[in-house]
Amino acid sequence: MLESLNKAKETRFTSVYSNPVYEKVVDEEGLGLQFLDNGIRVLIVGMWNAIGRSKETPDIVTFKGVSEDTPLDQPNPISIVSEGWVFSTPGYEKERNNLARFFHQRFVAICDALQPTYAAILNEDSLACPNDLRKGKALRSFANFFISQKVYGPDVLARVKAMYSDAYTQRTRGGLYVATWMYSPDNIVVDRIVINDRSIKLARILTDHLGKGKGPIS
């Protein structure tokens, strides 16, 4: 586990290099105590079975940095990182397809359990918080993603589903899952240029809705 000090929770976490950091080994109870300490910010946690892909290497749960002007009541995005070398290694197409189906199932389960405002499967990229998304950062994040029913409501979900009518869509217990390549159970693939343009439009829809005060940031 990696932490930073110096009244960490009274300021915005902008990057892992913004404050001195140190590593600590703790059990589950000890981790909970670290989160309760206002003088410590937990940054990175090695966690077995956060995704459950590997039995040999722990998954990495990490908080991502945000701009300094991000409101303190707007949480930092969380990334869960797991092994994925088969996605970039020729000759492992069968393993890649099986793993993509597994990631799709785990992603939906995690989103339904944790109820984020929005989430995405991004491979090596990172998802922006609403404040940074509104500024134009990470606008092409919405190719394989989830949006919350609780935050956005049925009208926005229906609008998004219509926008991605050529993609795989799935209503889940907590919201809407959309996949435009690889993480689609139906093997649907939508042109990446089309999806990039559509993702920019969706980012505006999501942030505009939050800007009108129609839902909490979570």
C-alpha positions in Angstrom: 0.0 0.0 0.0 1.3 3.5 -0.9 0.3 6.5 1.2 1.0 10.3 1.4 1.0 12.5 4.5 0.8 16.1 5.5 -2.9 16.6 6.1 -3.6 14.9 2.8 -7.3 14.9 2.9 -7.5 18.7 3.3 -6.1 19.2 -0.2 -6.7 17.8 -3.7 -4.6 14.8 -4.8 -3.3 15.8 -8.2 -0.7 13.1 -8.8 1.4 10.5 -7.0 4.3 12.9 -7.1 2.4 15.8 -5.4 3.4 14.8 -1.8 6.0 12.5 -0.2 4.8 8.9 -0.2 5.7 5.7 1.6 4.8 2.1 1.5 3.1 0.1 4.3 2.0 -3.5 4.7 -1.4 -3.8 6.4 -4.2 -6.3 6.8 -7.8 -5.6 6.0 -8.5 -4.0 9.4 -5.3 -1.9 9.2 -6.4 -0.7 5.7 -9.7 0.5 7.1 -7.9 2.5 9.8 -5.7 4.2 7.2 -8.8 5.5 5.4 -10.2 6.9 8.7 -7.0 8.9 9.4 -7.4 12.4 8.1 -3.7 12.9 8.0 -3.1 10.1 5.5 -4.2 9.6 2.0 -4.3 6.1 0.7 -3.1 6.1 -2.9 -2.4 2.6 -4.1 -3.5 -0.8 -2.7 -2.4 -4.2 -3.9 -5.4 -6.4 -3.5 -6.0 -10.0 -4.3 -9.1 -10.7 -6.4 -10.2 -7.1 -6.9 -10.9 -8.3 -10.4 -9.8 -12.0 -9.9 -7.9 -12.5 -13.1 -4.6 -13.7 -11.7 -3.8 -16.1 -8.9 -0.2 -15.1 -8.9 -0.2 -11.3 -9.0 -2.4 -9.0 -6.9 -4.6 -6.5 -8.7 -3.8 -2.8 -8.1 -6.5 -0.4 -6.8 -5.3 3.2 -7.2 -6.7 6.7 -6.9 -6.1 8.9 -9.9 -5.1 12.6 -9.7 -7.4 15.5 -10.5 -7.0 19.2 -11.2 -6.3 21.4 -8.3 -9.5 23.3 -8.7 -11.7 20.2 -8.4 -14.2 20.6 -5.6 -13.3 18.7 -2.4 -16.7 17.0 -2.5 -15.9 15.4 -5.9 -13.9 12.2 -5.3 -10.8 11.2 -7.2 -11.4 8.5 -9.9 -10.5 5.0 -8.9 -8.7 2.6 -11.3 -8.5 -1.2 -10.8 -5.6 -2.6 -12.8 -5.1 -6.3 -13.6 -2.9 -8.4 -15.8 -3.7 -8.0 -19.5 -0.7 -9.0 -21.5 -2.8 -11.3 -23.7 -4.5 -8.3 -25.2 -1.2 -7.2 -26.9 0.5 -10.5 -27.5 -0.1 -12.2 -30.9 -1.1 -15.8 -30.9 -3.4 -15.5 -27.8 -6.6 -14.6 -29.5 -8.7 -17.3 -27.8 -7.3 -16.4 -24.4 -8.0 -12.7 -25.2 -11.6 -13.3 -26.1 -12.2 -15.4 -23.0 -10.6 -12.8 -20.8 -12.6 -10.0 -22.5 -15.8 -11.8 -21.5 -14.6 -12.3 -18.0 -13.7 -8.6 -17.7 -17.1 -7.6 -19.0 -18.8 -9.7 -16.3 -16.6 -8.4 -13.5 -16.9 -4.8 -14.7 -20.7 -5.0 -14.6 -20.7 -6.7 -11.2 -18.3 -4.1 -9.7 -20.4 -1.2 -11.1 -23.6 -2.6 -9.8 -22.0 -3.1 -6.4 -20.2 0.3 -6.1 -22.6 2.5 -8.1 -20.1 5.0 -9.6 -21.5 8.0 -11.5 -19.8 6.5 -14.6 -17.0 4.0 -15.3 -15.2 2.6 -18.3 -12.9 -0.2 -19.4 -9.9 1.7 -20.6 -7.0 -0.7 -20.8 -3.9 1.6 -20.2 -5.8 4.9 -20.2 -7.4 6.7 -17.2 -10.9 8.1 -16.7 -11.3 11.8 -15.7 -13.4 13.1 -12.9 -16.4 15.2 -13.9 -14.6 18.5 -13.4 -11.7 17.4 -15.6 -14.0 15.8 -18.2 -15.8 19.1 -18.4 -12.5 20.8 -19.2 -11.9 18.4 -22.1 -9.7 15.8 -20.6 -10.1 12.1 -21.5 -13.1 12.8 -23.7 -12.6 9.6 -25.7 -13.1 7.3 -22.7 -16.6 6.1 -23.6 -16.2 3.1 -25.8 -16.9 0.4 -23.2 -18.6 2.0 -20.2 -21.2 2.2 -17.5 -23.5 5.1 -16.4 -25.5 5.1 -13.3 -29.3 5.0 -13.3 -29.3 6.6 -9.8 -27.4 9.6 -11.0 -28.6 10.1 -14.5 -32.1 8.7 -14.4 -34.1 6.8 -17.1 -34.3 9.6 -19.6 -30.5 10.1 -20.0 -30.0 6.3 -20.0 -32.6 6.0 -22.8 -30.9 8.8 -24.7 -27.5 7.1 -24.4 -28.8 3.7 -25.4 -30.3 5.3 -28.6 -26.9 7.1 -29.3 -25.2 3.6 -29.2 -27.9 1.7 -31.1 -25.2 0.0 -33.2 -23.3 -1.2 -30.1 -24.0 -3.8 -27.5 -26.1 -2.4 -24.6 -27.2 -4.0 -21.4 -29.4 -2.7 -18.7 -28.0 -3.8 -15.4 -29.2 -3.6 -11.9 -27.6 -0.2 -11.4 -27.5 1.4 -14.8 -26.5 0.9 -18.4 -23.5 -0.9 -19.8 -22.3 -0.2 -23.4 -19.6 -2.0 -25.4 -18.4 -1.0 -28.9 -15.5 -3.5 -29.2 -13.9 -6.5 -27.6 -15.9 -6.4 -24.4 -19.2 -7.1 -26.2 -20.7 -10.6 -25.6 -22.2 -10.4 -29.1 -18.8 -9.6 -30.7 -20.1 -6.2 -32.0 -17.4 -3.9 -33.3 -18.2 -0.2 -34.1 -15.7 1.9 -36.1 -13.3 3.6 -33.7 -13.4 7.0 -35.4 -17.2 7.0 -35.0 -17.0 6.0 -31.4 -14.4 8.7 -30.6 -16.6 11.4 -31.9 -19.6 9.9 -30.1 -17.6 9.7 -26.9 -16.9 13.4 -27.0 -20.7 14.1 -27.3 -21.5 11.8 -24.5 -18.9 13.4 -22.2 -20.7 16.7 -22.7 -24.1 15.1 -22.0 -22.8 13.5 -18.8 -21.1 16.7 -17.4 -23.9 19.0 -18.5 -26.4 16.9 -16.5 -24.2 17.0 -13.4 -23.7 20.7 -13.9 -27.5 21.3 -13.6 -27.5 19.7 -10.2 -29.5 16.7 -11.2 -27.4 14.1 -9.5 -24.6 13.6 -6.9 -21.0 13.0 -7.8 -20.0 9.6 -6.5 
